Amino acid sequence: MSDTVEFGGWPRPPRWVWAIAGVAAVAVLAGVVVTHAGPQRAAPTSAVTGPAAPGNGGLRMPPHKPARMVGRPLPRGAGLRLVVGGQRPAWLWVATGRTEPIGGLPRRDNGYQLIRIAGGWAALPFPGNGVSCDRCAPGRMPVYYIADGSRKASRLGGAVFAAPAATSGAVWLISYRAGAVMPATAGAAQEFSVSGAALGPRRRLPRGEGIDQGTAAGLLLAPELAGPGVIRYRLWEPGTHRVSHSFQDVIAASPGEIAWMPACTVRCTVHVLNLEGGPGRVIALPGGSQAYAGAFSPDGRLLALQITAPIGASGQPSATRLVVAALATGRLTAVPGTTIGGGIGVEFGWQGNGQLVADVGLQDGWQVAAWRPGDARLYVAVARVPADSWPVVGPGPY
């Protein structure tokens, strides 16, 4: 995997794009770069949100744009542990550098991609080089489950891709006919428990779409192959095939919430739809800023966002930083020390203990940062992992 993954200042591609990138003869272990141009984006339809929170315009981007995050050294006793994807999945203790291999995963030449699901991770082998064309689906591959902290993976079944389910302790497994040309074919999805038991019938997906996230209101579908420009998502009920909502450029999703950023110019907002009957929210961003990646906290009360500095004449941001929005009020809090130059890849996500973790690729390792809401400072460490491997901090695939 490359040192950086650049999103070009536009909303993140759906999870499915990463898996298809591996299918499409992209050198996954050498890195994937997805850059969106910047077309005008229309607002999503059928999604109702509340009023915007005032006052976030006082949050300003610092003038400097370093290549690393800045903070205090992570204490050796911090206990921060991350899973490592790639050739040899393992657990990494960030502060000490100790690693422990995860058993139960056969060796694979191309290694494993990891996807956050059900209190753990789905591990799928990256497709090999035997795919017959650059947009052909591979055959079903073994899918394994790694519970948080577990030293051994267990087999779930066979699939082309896995996606998080809304059901506790469950995952969606998606398959295609081997060699089928994408996106001109329809896939089949079935929900399984992490013990490998089927939880329902196989569902035929709409042609050209895959599952990004299972939710309380149905399956959030995304294009199997997404090019530059607008990425369209739909909230689809597999039993009735009814579409209840549609979105453009989703930046975060969980079983109970979806966040996206409608088209904007000078003053941008992030919209959040609550799928469990709670109020929606519109989060005002600082003037001239945009958000293009996000992650909901485990309790659903916070939304971490990566926001850009004002976009210049080049159409690219000069710097980005992490902020956290309180969904009850829409108020933003800047995460200290996370301002970094535009085009430098930052991945981030929440740990189950409510800690926000981010990483940045370095020439000879990874900088890992940790922060809890309310902390005045960021804590950072440099982690080194085996070649062709990488620490995983977000939902994946990685």
HELIX and SHEET records of a PDB file:
HELIX    1   1 ARG A   15  VAL A   23  1                                   9    
HELIX    2   2 VAL A   28  ALA A   30  5                                   3    
HELIX    3   3 ASN A   56  GLY A   58  5                                   3    
SHEET    1   A 5 ARG A  72  PRO A  73  0                                        
SHEET    2   A 5 TYR A 379  ALA A 383  1                                        
SHEET    3   A 5 TRP A 366  TRP A 371 -1                                        
SHEET    4   A 5 LEU A 356  GLY A 361 -1                                        
SHEET    5   A 5 VAL A 346  TRP A 350 -1                                        
SHEET    1   B 4 ARG A  98  PRO A 101  0                                        
SHEET    2   B 4 ALA A  90  TRP A  93 -1                                        
SHEET    3   B 4 ARG A  81  GLY A  86 -1                                        
SHEET    4   B 4 SER A 389  VAL A 392 -1                                        
SHEET    1   C 4 TYR A 112  ILE A 117  0                                        
SHEET    2   C 4 GLY A 120  PRO A 125 -1                                        
SHEET    3   C 4 MET A 141  ALA A 147 -1                                        
SHEET    4   C 4 SER A 154  ALA A 159 -1                                        
SHEET    1   D 4 PHE A 161  PRO A 164  0                                        
SHEET    2   D 4 ALA A 170  SER A 175 -1                                        
SHEET    3   D 4 ALA A 188  SER A 193 -1                                        
SHEET    4   D 4 ARG A 203  ARG A 204 -1                                        
SHEET    1   E 4 GLU A 209  THR A 215  0                                        
SHEET    2   E 4 GLY A 218  PRO A 223 -1                                        
SHEET    3   E 4 ARG A 232  GLU A 237 -1                                        
SHEET    4   E 4 ARG A 242  GLN A 248 -1                                        
SHEET    1   F 4 VAL A 250  ALA A 253  0                                        
SHEET    2   F 4 GLU A 257  TRP A 260 -1                                        
SHEET    3   F 4 THR A 269  ASN A 274 -1                                        
SHEET    4   F 4 ARG A 281  ALA A 284 -1                                        
SHEET    1   G 4 ALA A 291  PHE A 296  0                                        
SHEET    2   G 4 LEU A 302  THR A 308 -1                                        
SHEET    3   G 4 ALA A 319  ALA A 326 -1                                        
SHEET    4   G 4 LEU A 332  ALA A 334 -1                                        
SHEET    1   H 4 ALA A 291  PHE A 296  0                                        
SHEET    2   H 4 LEU A 302  THR A 308 -1                                        
SHEET    3   H 4 ALA A 319  ALA A 326 -1                                        
SHEET    4   H 4 ILE A 340  GLY A 341 -1                                        
END                                                                             
